[in-house]
Amino acid sequence: MKKSFLLFLSLFLFSLSFAETVKLKDGTFVSGSILSQTEYTLNLSTSYGPVVLNQREVEAILPDKHRIHLKGGTQLVGVILDLDEFNMTLQTDEGAVNIDMPQIVSVETYDYEQGDSARQAVLQKQAQQQAQEQARSAEISAGQEDAPAANAVPAAGGLTFDSDIEKVFDAKKPDIVNGRVQTPQEVSAAEIRARRAEQISEEEAFLKGLPAKTEDAAVARTAEAARSGKLEKIKQTQAKKAKRPKDAATDKYFAISVGAQTNDLKLNNTERAGFENSDNYDAGGTGVRAEAAFLWRVKGSNLWLGPAVAIANIPNSSFADLDPAIAQANQSAEAAGRPIPYPDGENLNVQTSGQMIDALLKANYYFNPDSLFSVYMTASAGYRMLSLNYRGVIQSESLSSGGFAGSAGIGVETHFDDLMLGLEVQEFFSPYSGDFKDSSVANTVASVKFSWKF
């Protein structure tokens, strides 16, 4: 950071001393600071004193151009449009380019007079090559040589002063994506993969399990990702995915589920005194269910099998207690001159609550175990024990029912490193007996699941 600030400070101070270069119609260049100008004259302060030029002799006032040396040996040539501590904007022939300050090694001012001399040297060299080529062609035409030289270099066209400064500078240009210079590491990675793609033969690609064209396309996508700045994100995603083991490398599974269970329980109370002509009472409701399961992989397949145990509560409910013993107790107390124990207006209701316990053999089958979102089918079979506390005004007892319970459902899990978070929906089927014989045999369970494979 300190190095970047010093570079910015030096560039800022350097920019304050920028001098204009004036090109005259006879090809002469004059560098200096413009003091003033009128319609007829141009006053310059140069290194050898003040100069007054006739505006008729001036062909153009050229902008200051600089050669920017970047890390990795690449260079850019252009006009500095904007400059701050973190970024430089350079106007090049291809457009504006943003350069991060840490990428800049040094800045060199373009000397138009020296550049013109270099341009003249390039043009002179090209003229010599063209003359040599013409002489060689004449010799061939005269039959002095049987065939043209294999290494003959065709004559190149002349350089245009403004658009070919890079050629005069002999600059090695960097890769530019979306107007921003790519870092040397990204460019290097892309070039290495590109060269590697050229060297891969069809046989090598076949041994790797990919056609040559597919391999080349994959390398090209990797190179493009490197140049666009997306390679680092791809690496981070791959590293995060690598933290969790492949599904095939695990054979044990532990899960804890918490959710809601619907209980459509109907209490048949007609065998109790006072309720002979009553309808069934709703003693169910939606309760909280918790389950723990430990499964093993079956012979390396996508099928997992193991025991599970679950407990669910049955919410509180109430209904009017019609027990004739209540009226009899009030009558006996009134006849004996004692206070009535169960006066009207008090809570003369039956209160119910309870729980269900499931002992199950559970199976999960995964369709896409290594995907970010794994979908699976689940099923279970076992025994369900229901216990309901019946608390009447006078009489209380515990009601129970037990029997087969089976379920089928679907779930989805997603990975967070080695932890999996999932959602699971199951439909349970369990016939009830005794006081609950009229209850629905089906109930739904929806759960949030935390699980680990190891």
GINOR-V526413 format. One record per run of one state. SS is the DSSP state (H for helix, E for strand, L for the rest). FROM is the first residue (numbers start at 1). TO is the last residue. If there is no record, write none. Layout:
BEGIN
SS_FROM_TO / SS_FROM_TO
END
This chain:
BEGIN
L_1_1 / H_2_16 / L_17_19 / E_20_24 / L_25_28 / E_29_37 / L_38_40 / E_41_46 / L_47_48 / E_49_54 / H_55_57 / E_58_62 / L_63_65 / E_66_70 / L_71_74 / E_75_83 / L_84_86 / E_87_92 / L_93_94 / E_95_100 / H_101_103 / E_104_109 / L_110_111 / H_112_141 / L_142_164 / H_165_169 / L_170_175 / E_176_177 / L_178_179 / E_180_181 / L_182_183 / H_184_199 / L_200_201 / H_202_207 / L_208_211 / H_212_228 / L_229_230 / H_231_243 / L_244_246 / H_247_249 / L_250_251 / E_252_263 / L_264_265 / E_266_267 / L_268_280 / E_281_282 / L_283_284 / E_285_297 / L_298_302 / E_303_320 / L_321_323 / H_324_335 / L_336_348 / E_349_366 / L_367_372 / E_373_391 / L_392_395 / E_396_416 / L_417_418 / E_419_429 / L_430_433 / H_434_436 / L_437_441 / E_442_453 / L_454_454
END
